[in-house]
Amino acid sequence: MSAPAVLPSPAAAQPPQRRNRRIPPLENGDHLTATEFLRRYEAMPEVKKAELINGIVHMASPLRADQHGDPDFLMQSRLGAYAMRTPGVTGSSNATVRLGPDDVPQPDISLRLLPECGGRSRVGPDGLLYGAPELVIEIAASSVSIDTREKFHAYRRSGVQEYIVWRVEDEAVDWWHLVDDDYLPLPASDDGILRSRLFPGLWLNPDALLNEDGARLLETLHAGMESEEYKTFAASLKERMAVA
């Protein structure tokens, strides 16, 4: 009598499982969609800043205190003081923003209205921002070219209403506002002060900024927040928050 056939064990009968493919790293100049960019970015927690602009990956270099860190802190302090006193207004520092299928920037600072106050951006379940913040600020040293060209057009396309670039090495500040789908320079008043058209009371003294004079910056901001225009704006936001 012949020996009975030996059947393979259930484990042996199953086909070998494929290994999970390693997620490719982000590289400067990669052409990616927003979805693939975020997949790779989230797999690289050691990377602190990467952006997708017009479908192209841009990796940040280490940031210097004198060219970026200190100016960034000064600007954040000013915007934070405004947001903390103004109902319905909030802001972020270095938060990734998904603007569209080809643009995922990480602006230095963003100021935005809450959705219940008419804001166009929101925080998604993954913690990222979706949609265009009302105001975006970039501190530009080595990044002047991309901030004033590629990012300029990305923010314009997505509907960011006001865009500020502080060109630290050039000792200049640019403030644009969106008019009929195009960015136009925000004109200074006769006293040299730049006044936001979207956030009443958000006044900027360019001379104080370029000289990194924090005391004068706050004096100008406080004057703006004492204006009747600001008080009317804050009161209207407070009413909208109450009924939201």
C-alpha positions, 0 to 999 in steps of 0.5 A: 500500500502506498503512503498517503499524500502529505498535504501542505499546512495552511501556513505553507499553502498561503502565498508569500506576503509582499513586503511593504514598500519603503516610502520614498524620501522627499527630495528638493525638486521632486514633482509630486501631487499634494497627496503624495507630498504629504504621505512622504512628509509625514513619513519623515518626522526629522524634517521640520520644513518642506513645501510643495509649490506649483507641484515642486518640492522645496526643502528648507535650509537651517535657519539663522537667528539674525536673518530669520529667527529674530525677525520671525519672533518680532513679527509673531509677537505683533500678530499675536498681540492683535489676535489675542485681543480680537475675537474670531481671529487666530493665527499659526506659526509654521503650520502646513496649509493644503491650498490645493492639489499642487500647493502645500506651503508652510508659511512662517505666519498666518492670520485667519478668521474663524469659519464662524466669522467668515474665515475660508480656512479650517483645521482638518482632522489631521491637524493641517490647515485646509483652505486659504488663510486671510493673511500670510507672512513670509520672512525672506532671506535666502528664500526671497526668490521663491517667496516673491515669485512661486509663493506669490502666485500660489497664494494669489491663485488660492485666494489669500487676501493679503500677503506680506514679505519681509525681505530682511537682507534687502531691508524692505517689506512688501504688502500686497492685497488681492484685487480682482484676482491679482495682487496690488501693493498696499499703499502706505498712508501719508504718515508712512503707516501700512494699514490692513484692509482686511483686519482693521487696526492691524497697522504696521510701521515699516521703519520700526520693523526694518529697525527691529524696534519692537516698542515702536511696532507695538505703539503703532499697533496699539494706536490702530486698535484704539481706532473706531474702525477697529472697535467696530470690527471687533464688536461685529466679530464678537456678535458673530461669535455669540450667535455661532 
